Amino acid sequence: MEISKNTITALIGPSGCGKSTFLRTFNRMNELLTGTKVEGDILVDGVNIYKDDIDVVELRKRIGMVFQRPNPFPKSIYENIVYGPRLHGKYPKSELDHIVETSLKKAALWDEVKQKLNTSALDLSGGQQQRLCIARVLAVESEIILMDEPASALDPISTQKIEDLIDELKENYTIIIVTHNMQQAARVSQKTAFLLMESFGTPSTVIEYGDTNKIFTNPKDKRTEDYITGRFG
């Protein structure tokens, strides 16, 4: 797969086919799981991110991740945003304030929380918490954002806000999103990859990868057509 800059790529496929595992290879998060091994290369700007001399902390700053369920820290909204920047450098208070405002604006959350930055992030609604988690990724100036079903736990209104936000973010970020929602994949992505485990216990493979419009209207592989039309999965 070749993923273009400033595009949204959707990973689709039945539950358990390895979409989230595949997603986590892009920032080496699978290494945090016991017994995981990785074969092959993943190149970012021509550099294999699995080389021994890669700084994994710096890599995960560059390639941020938003999880399925919102996971704000049990801290204030402000402290959630500045946590990452503080880990990676020293900033004066004025610059941290600027990072907070800029990140929350990019995440379309600033107007809703600017009067309560010192209140607990856990007091926010689920949709607001997820946008806060996106803002947290933006605060460390990630270039690539991995999203693992970022709207699956949200109501339709919050889902719409997340989708609108994702569409806006592609102007400046490269986004890879796992989703079970075929309509969502069709709405938000420019490229789609269909993953499938053909029989239990065998490795999943990428059955088809290409322009989202073509995948959903004229797939090359019968298995892709069967999945997106609901015949299985």
Phi, psi and omega in degrees: 000135173244117185257123183279151178294147177058039172234164173250122180248125179261137172254118182238161178154166182298159176303138176083007183271000173101016182298312182292322177298316178299316180302318183289347176291337185286341173231021173062028179286340177297339179295343178280352180259130182297136173083007180274137172231149183236133175239152179094183185238145167236119183256129172242117187053039176083358182252129178288115185286355178260011173296150184297332185269009179285132175281106187292325178297315178294323178299317183285343170287319183286327181240094185275166183224138174242125188269173184299314178254138178305134182229058177295150175289151177285060181225181177291165176302315181301312183292331175298317183287319185277353183303311181295308178304322179294328178292327188260357180176175179256129181230141172292159183305320182298322180287323175298319178301318180294319179298317180299310182296314182297315182294318180291326176293317178298328180270010178056041182235346187305311184297334182276337187235359188298337179270357184221042182296337183264007176270162185295136176296337181288347178277350180285159175291168181302317180294320177294320179298321180292321177293328175296319179295325175293318178299325180296322176292318181294332184294335179262014174060046174296151177258328181239134181240123177263131181233119182259092182048059189294346182243006187293335182262010188249159176284167184302322181293315179295323178300317179299319179296319179295317179296318177298320180295314179303317181297321179291322185292336183296344177297330185236355184225156171261129188236133173239123187234131171269131177212144172267351186269107183297321179296322179295315178302317180293324182287315194260338190259156172260331179234149179223138173242130178256119180255146182209134169262109189290328174212149187303133177091353177263156180295144172287155176226158173278109183286320184204141178217130179178196180300134182304316181303319181288320180300319186271342181249332183211063181295148181280332187252134181299327180295323177297313180300317181297323181288312185288341176265004172085016180286339173204169177097000000 
